[in-house]
Amino acid sequence: MRRRRAAVAAGFCASFLLGSVLNVLFAPGSEPPRPGQSPGPSPASGLGRRGGRGELARQIRARYEEVQRYSRGGPGPGAGRPERRRLMDLAPGGPGLQRPRPPKTRTSSDGPPSWPPGSPGPGPRLGCAALRNVSGAQYVGSGYTKAVYRVRLPGGAVVALKAVDFSGHDLGSCVREFGARRSCYRLAAHKLLKEMVLLERLRHPNVLQLYGYCYQDREDIPDTLTTITELGAPVEMIQLLQTSWEDRFRICLSLGRLLHHLAHSPLGSVTLLDFRPRQFVLVDGELKVTDLDDARVEETACQSSADCVLSFPARNFTLPCSAQGWCENMNEKRNLYNAYRFFYTYLLPHSAPPSLRPLLDAIVNATGELTWGVDETLAQLETTLYLYRSGQYLQDSKASSGAGEWPQPGSRDCGRGDSRCTKYQRIPDSTIAQADYRCWPSYHHSGCLLSVFNLAEAVGICESHAQCRAFVLTNQTTWTGRKLVFFKSGWNQLVPDASKTTYVRAPG
């Protein structure tokens, strides 16, 4: 009897697990079912407690027209309309819909969708066929509307799948109000469709890359939409505060370049109404915006400056009303102040090289007061990058002029032009085992691993650390081309390593 019960339990668990996996692979938008969760009203359950089908139809039409505007608005990379399916047509089956359904010419098993003739640039490269044999599906998370999954494609590439979250707030609240599950899905899916169009229209190194999309039937809802995008890591501010200033500056520079692109995009000035760290991801150290369903292109109409108030929790700004009846640069300024309050004020100044602090403080203050626009902000960030990458930020004139540069193999001393370098003996093809000490901020959690512009800077750092007796030059570089160097408290355990060079401080 016990064996029978165990077999039944094992079979139930296996069936549940298999069903969950299939649910992810073939309907990526649905979150694995939660125990005791109610499926909600059925599609035929009527109008719900409040509202009516006419209001739902109005909301769908408004979102549909917004997607259409972004699809055809202005020249630019990726311009063109998405494949026309039920989601993109006010077809029979929805509330108050008048237009006839176009003939269905594709199936969910077809390859990548074809874009209309004359569209500038190719369409997405991946379609439903790419999702047939994915592996390693993992639920990443969800917001009000969408769920995100991480999957590995048959070729080995790892991508993100986004779809409407069937357990999410948007779909659930709509079904409770209107009792029309299919139409509520379409209302929610138009946000996903809008994001897909904007990802394609706003292509940029700091905009998440759209790889493709897939329409496929799921349960009682035809043509559910799944987008296939680049996969990034979530932005964790606590972790970022513990990273090196160089990496934090890269994030701020990425954000500055993104905001400049949004202010001058092919669609006009784009503002992110939902601007929080969770709307961004990190891809190989670069910050990229991933959530665009709450983006807006239209500037705010006004009759006077009283209509142009930018409100934030800590303070408000009043912008001028132009002669054309639009609040001047409101989209751009909203993005910029949000960049200040969520990113720049935390990531830019702390642990920066002392000589760069005045410039960084000016950037933080100007964005916090909105005295600069995105053009000037980006120009100052690029200036900071130039000073840092060229070594001109170094306060020591010999170090900044290139003295103490990395010597060629075979040199007997550590460098030229800096008397401190003569105190260090160069030992090529070697490293020091152990003898680590901690410093902050370090690229290595258990040791002191820092980036330096040249040998003179490495010597200067070692001289400033009381416990430093040697340092090891690696062959690794950072995104700015700077060398990574381990600083050591001793050099007794010297071991061969062809990829490293050790510099030992002379006694005395």
C-alpha positions in Angstrom: 0.0 0.0 0.0 2.9 2.4 0.9 4.6 1.6 -2.4 1.4 2.4 -4.3 0.9 5.7 -2.5 4.6 6.6 -3.2 4.2 5.7 -6.9 1.0 7.8 -7.1 2.7 10.7 -5.4 5.8 10.4 -7.6 3.6 10.3 -10.8 1.7 13.4 -9.6 4.9 15.3 -9.0 6.4 14.3 -12.4 3.2 15.3 -14.2 3.1 18.6 -12.4 6.8 19.3 -13.2 6.3 18.3 -16.9 3.2 20.4 -17.2 5.1 23.4 -15.7 8.0 23.0 -18.1 5.7 22.7 -21.1 3.8 25.7 -20.0 7.0 27.7 -20.0 8.3 26.4 -23.3 5.1 26.6 -25.3 3.4 29.5 -23.5 6.2 31.6 -22.2 4.0 34.3 -21.0 2.4 32.3 -18.2 3.9 32.0 -14.8 4.1 28.5 -13.3 0.8 28.0 -11.6 0.6 29.0 -7.9 -1.1 26.6 -5.5 -4.7 27.4 -4.8 -4.8 30.1 -7.5 -8.2 30.9 -8.9 -8.3 30.9 -12.7 -10.7 33.9 -12.6 -13.9 34.5 -14.5 -14.4 32.6 -17.8 -14.5 34.4 -21.1 -18.3 33.9 -21.2 -19.0 35.2 -17.8 -20.5 38.5 -18.9 -19.7 42.1 -18.0 -18.3 41.8 -14.5 -19.2 44.0 -11.6 -18.3 47.4 -13.2 -18.0 49.0 -16.6 -19.0 47.5 -19.9 -17.7 46.1 -23.1 -17.8 49.6 -24.7 -15.3 50.9 -22.2 -13.0 47.9 -22.8 -13.3 48.4 -26.6 -12.3 52.1 -26.1 -9.2 51.2 -24.2 -8.1 48.6 -26.7 -8.6 51.0 -29.6 -6.6 53.7 -27.8 -3.7 51.3 -27.3 -4.0 50.0 -30.8 -3.8 53.5 -32.2 -0.8 54.3 -30.1 1.1 51.3 -31.4 0.1 52.3 -35.0 1.6 55.8 -34.4 4.9 54.4 -33.2 5.0 51.8 -36.0 4.7 54.4 -38.8 6.2 57.5 -37.2 9.2 58.9 -39.0 12.2 57.3 -40.7 14.6 55.4 -38.7 16.2 52.0 -38.2 13.6 49.2 -38.0 10.7 51.3 -39.3 7.8 49.2 -40.4 4.7 47.5 -39.0 4.7 44.3 -37.1 3.1 41.3 -38.7 -0.6 41.8 -38.7 -2.4 39.3 -36.5 -5.6 39.4 -34.5 -3.7 41.4 -31.9 -3.1 44.2 -34.4 -6.5 44.3 -35.9 -9.8 45.3 -34.4 -11.3 42.0 -35.5 -14.5 40.1 -34.6 -14.4 38.4 -31.3 -13.6 41.5 -29.3 -16.0 44.1 -27.8 -17.5 46.5 -30.3 -15.2 45.6 -33.1 -16.1 46.5 -36.7 -13.3 45.6 -39.0 -13.2 42.2 -40.7 -10.5 39.8 -39.7 -7.7 39.5 -42.3 -7.0 36.0 -43.7 -4.6 34.0 -41.5 -1.6 33.4 -43.8 0.9 32.1 -41.2 0.9 29.5 -38.5 2.7 29.4 -35.2 5.3 27.0 -36.6 6.4 29.3 -39.4 9.9 30.9 -39.3 10.8 34.5 -38.7 8.0 36.9 -39.8 8.3 38.9 -43.1 8.2 42.6 -43.0 6.3 44.6 -45.7 8.2 45.4 -48.9 9.9 48.7 -48.7 10.6 48.6 -45.0 14.0 50.0 -44.2 16.2 47.3 -42.7 15.6 43.6 -42.1 13.0 42.3 -39.7 13.6 40.3 -36.6 15.8 37.2 -37.1 14.0 34.8 -34.8 10.5 33.5 -34.8 8.5 30.6 -33.5 10.8 28.0 -35.0 13.6 29.2 -32.7 11.5 28.3 -29.6 10.7 24.7 -30.5 13.7 23.1 -28.6 14.7 25.6 -26.0 16.2 24.4 -22.8 17.0 25.6 -19.3 13.9 27.7 -19.0 13.9 29.8 -15.9 11.3 32.2 -14.6 13.1 35.5 -14.1 10.3 37.8 -12.8 7.3 39.8 -13.7 5.7 43.2 -13.3 2.2 44.5 -13.6 1.8 43.3 -17.2 4.7 41.0 -18.4 6.5 37.9 -17.3 10.1 37.3 -18.3 11.8 33.9 -18.8 15.4 33.0 -19.5 15.9 30.2 -22.0 18.7 28.7 -24.0 18.2 28.3 -27.8 19.3 25.2 -29.6 22.4 26.9 -30.9 23.5 27.7 -27.3 22.5 31.4 -27.2 20.7 32.6 -24.0 17.8 35.0 -24.5 14.9 36.5 -22.7 11.3 35.7 -23.5 8.6 38.3 -22.6 4.9 37.7 -22.6 1.8 38.8 -20.9 1.7 37.4 -17.4 -1.6 35.5 -17.1 -1.3 35.8 -13.3 -0.4 39.4 -13.4 -2.1 42.5 -12.1 -3.1 44.0 -15.5 -4.8 40.9 -16.9 -6.4 39.9 -13.6 -7.9 43.3 -12.8 -9.3 43.6 -16.3 -10.9 40.2 -16.1 -12.4 41.0 -12.7 -13.9 44.2 -14.1 -15.0 43.2 -17.5 -15.2 39.4 -17.4 -13.8 39.1 -21.0 -10.5 37.2 -20.8 -9.7 37.3 -24.5 -10.3 41.0 -24.9 -8.4 41.7 -21.6 -5.5 39.7 -23.0 -5.5 41.9 -26.1 -5.6 45.0 -23.9 -2.5 43.9 -21.9 -0.7 42.5 -25.0 -0.8 45.9 -26.7 1.6 47.1 -24.1 4.0 44.3 -25.0 3.4 45.1 -28.7 4.2 48.8 -28.1 7.4 47.8 -26.3 8.4 45.6 -29.2 7.8 48.4 -31.7 9.8 50.9 -29.7 12.7 48.4 -29.2 12.8 48.1 -33.0 12.4 51.8 -33.7 14.8 53.1 -31.0 17.7 50.8 -31.8 20.8 51.9 -29.9 23.7 50.3 -27.9 21.9 51.2 -24.7 18.4 49.9 -25.8 17.8 46.2 -25.2 18.1 44.4 -28.5 15.0 42.8 -30.0 15.8 39.4 -31.6 12.3 38.5 -32.8 8.8 37.5 -31.8 6.4 34.7 -32.0 2.6 34.4 -32.3 1.1 31.1 -31.1 -2.2 29.9 -29.7 -2.5 29.2 -26.0 -5.5 27.6 -24.4 -8.6 29.6 -25.3 -6.6 32.7 -26.5 -5.4 32.7 -30.2 -2.2 34.5 -31.3 -0.6 35.1 -27.9 2.5 37.2 -28.4 6.0 36.4 -27.1 9.0 38.7 -27.8 12.6 37.4 -27.9 15.1 39.8 -26.6 18.7 40.2 -25.4 19.1 38.9 -21.8 20.5 41.2 -19.2 21.2 41.2 -15.5 19.0 43.2 -13.2 20.3 46.4 -11.8 21.0 46.0 -8.0 22.0 49.3 -6.5 23.4 47.9 -3.3 25.8 45.8 -5.4 26.7 48.7 -7.7 27.7 50.8 -4.7 30.3 48.1 -3.9 31.9 48.1 -7.3 34.8 50.1 -8.6 34.2 53.8 -9.6 35.2 52.9 -13.1 32.4 50.5 -13.6 29.9 52.8 -11.9 31.0 55.6 -14.2 30.4 53.3 -17.2 26.8 52.9 -16.1 26.3 56.7 -15.7 27.9 57.3 -19.1 25.7 54.6 -20.7 22.7 56.3 -19.2 23.8 59.7 -20.5 24.2 58.3 -24.0 20.8 56.7 -23.8 19.0 59.9 -22.7 20.7 61.8 -25.5 19.4 59.2 -28.0 15.9 59.4 -26.5 15.9 63.2 -26.7 16.9 63.0 -30.4 15.2 59.8 -31.5 13.5 59.2 -34.9 10.2 59.4 -33.2 10.9 62.7 -31.4 11.8 63.2 -27.7 10.9 60.1 -25.8 10.3 60.1 -22.0 10.2 57.1 -19.7 7.2 57.6 -17.4 8.2 54.6 -15.3 11.9 55.4 -14.6 13.3 53.1 -12.0 16.4 50.9 -11.8 14.2 47.9 -12.3 13.4 49.2 -15.9 17.1 48.7 -16.8 19.5 45.8 -17.1 23.2 45.4 -17.4 24.7 43.6 -20.5 28.5 43.2 -20.3 28.7 46.2 -18.0 26.6 48.5 -20.3 23.3 49.9 -19.0 20.3 49.2 -21.3 16.7 50.1 -21.0 14.5 47.1 -21.2 11.0 48.2 -20.3 9.4 50.7 -22.8 5.7 50.0 -22.5 5.3 53.1 -20.4 7.4 55.3 -22.7 5.7 58.4 -24.2 6.7 60.5 -27.2 4.2 63.4 -27.1 5.3 66.5 -25.3 2.8 68.1 -22.8 0.4 70.7 -24.2 0.2 74.0 -22.4 -1.4 77.4 -22.4 1.0 78.9 -19.8 4.0 77.9 -17.7 1.5 76.9 -15.0 0.7 73.9 -17.1 4.4 72.8 -17.3 5.1 71.7 -13.7 7.4 68.7 -13.4 6.5 67.0 -10.0 8.9 64.7 -8.1 8.7 63.5 -4.5 11.5 65.9 -3.4 10.8 69.0 -5.5 9.0 70.5 -8.4 10.2 72.4 -11.5 8.3 74.8 -13.7 9.3 74.8 -17.4 8.4 77.5 -20.0 5.5 77.1 -22.3 6.5 77.6 -25.9 4.8 79.8 -28.4 3.6 76.6 -30.1 1.8 75.5 -27.0 4.1 72.8 -25.7 6.1 72.6 -22.5 9.7 73.1 -23.6 11.9 70.0 -23.2 9.7 68.4 -20.6 10.3 64.8 -21.8 14.0 65.4 -21.8 14.1 67.1 -18.4 11.9 64.4 -16.8 14.4 61.7 -17.9 17.4 63.8 -16.8 16.1 64.5 -13.3 15.2 60.8 -12.8 18.7 59.9 -13.9 20.0 62.2 -11.2 17.9 60.9 -8.4 18.2 57.2 -9.2 21.7 56.9 -10.6 24.0 60.0 -10.7 23.7 61.1 -7.1 24.7 57.6 -5.9 27.1 56.3 -8.5 29.1 59.3 -9.9 31.1 61.0 -7.1 31.9 58.4 -4.5 35.5 57.0 -4.6 36.2 58.9 -7.8 39.8 60.1 -8.5 40.1 63.3 -6.5 41.0 65.5 -9.5 37.8 64.5 -11.2 35.5 65.2 -8.3 34.9 68.9 -9.2 33.7 67.9 -12.7 31.6 65.1 -11.3 30.1 67.3 -8.6 29.2 69.8 -11.3 27.4 67.1 -13.3 25.4 65.9 -10.3 24.5 69.5 -9.2 23.5 70.5 -12.8 21.3 67.5 -13.3 19.8 67.9 -9.9 18.9 71.5 -10.6 18.0 70.9 -14.3 20.3 73.7 -15.3 21.8 71.5 -18.1 20.0 69.5 -20.8 21.0 66.1 -22.0 23.4 67.5 -24.6 25.6 69.4 -22.1 25.3 66.5 -19.6 26.6 64.0 -22.1 29.4 66.4 -23.2 30.6 66.6 -19.7 30.4 62.8 -19.2 32.4 62.3 -22.4 35.0 64.9 -21.1 35.3 62.9 -17.9 35.9 59.7 -19.9 38.6 61.4 -22.0 40.4 62.7 -18.9 40.3 59.3 -17.3 41.2 57.2 -20.3 44.1 59.5 -21.3 45.6 59.7 -17.8 45.2 63.5 -17.7 43.2 63.2 -14.5 46.4 62.1 -12.7 47.5 65.0 -10.4 51.2 64.0 -10.6 52.5 65.7 -13.7 55.0 62.9 -14.4 52.4 60.2 -14.1 49.9 62.0 -16.3 52.6 62.8 -19.0 53.3 59.1 -19.5 56.4 58.9 -17.3 56.7 55.5 -15.7 55.0 53.8 -18.7 54.9 50.1 -18.9 58.5 49.0 -19.8 59.2 46.7 -22.6 60.3 43.1 -21.8 64.0 42.9 -20.8 64.1 46.2 -19.0 66.0 46.1 -15.7 64.1 48.8 -13.8 60.5 49.6 -13.5 60.3 52.7 -15.7 61.7 56.1 -16.6 61.1 59.6 -15.4 59.8 58.8 -11.9 62.4 58.4 -9.1 59.9 56.2 -7.2 60.0 53.6 -9.9 63.7 52.9 -9.3 62.7 51.5 -5.9 61.0 48.5 -7.5 62.6 45.5 -9.1 60.8 44.1 -12.1 60.5 40.2 -12.2 58.9 39.1 -15.5 56.9 35.9 -15.9 56.0 35.7 -12.3 53.3 36.3 -9.7 52.9 36.2 -6.0 50.8 33.4 -4.4 48.7 34.6 -1.4 50.0 37.7 0.5 46.7 39.4 -0.3 45.2 42.3 1.6 41.9 44.0 1.1 41.3 47.5 -0.2 38.3 49.4 -1.4 37.0 49.5 -4.1 38.6 46.3 -5.4 37.7 44.2 -8.4 38.4 41.1 -6.2 36.5 40.5 -3.0 39.4 38.9 -1.1 42.3 40.9 -2.4 43.3 44.3 -3.7 42.9 44.4 -7.4 42.7 47.8 -9.0 43.0 49.4 -12.5 45.9 51.8 -13.2 46.7 54.0 -16.2 50.5 53.3 -16.1 53.3 52.1 -14.0 53.7 55.4 -12.1 50.1 55.2 -10.9 50.7 51.6 -9.7 53.7 52.7 -7.8 51.8 55.6 -6.3 49.0 53.4 -5.1 51.5 50.9 -3.6 53.3 53.8 -1.8 50.0 55.0 -0.4 49.1 51.6 1.1 51.0 50.9 4.3 50.9 47.1 3.8 51.9 47.1 0.2 55.3 45.5 -0.5 54.8 44.5 -4.2 52.3 44.4 -7.0 51.6 42.1 -9.9 50.7 43.4 -13.3 48.2 41.1 -15.1 47.4 40.9 -18.8 43.8 41.9 -18.2 42.4 45.3 -19.0 39.2 47.1 -18.1 36.7 48.6 -20.6 38.8 51.8 -20.8 42.0 49.9 -21.6 43.5 50.3 -18.1 45.7 47.5 -16.7 44.5 45.4 -13.7 47.1 45.1 -11.0 47.1 43.0 -7.8 48.7 44.7 -4.8 50.5 42.4 -2.3 51.7 42.6 1.3 54.8 40.5 0.6 56.6 38.5 -2.1 58.0 35.4 -0.3 55.9 33.0 -2.4 57.0 34.0 -5.9 55.8 31.5 -8.5 56.2 31.3 -12.3 53.4 32.8 -14.4 54.0 33.7 -18.1 50.9 36.1 -18.1 52.0 38.3 -15.2 54.9 40.5 -14.1 55.9 41.2 -10.5 57.3 44.5 -9.2 59.0 44.2 -5.8 59.6 47.1 -3.5 63.2 47.4 -2.4 63.8 47.3 1.4 64.4 50.6 3.1 
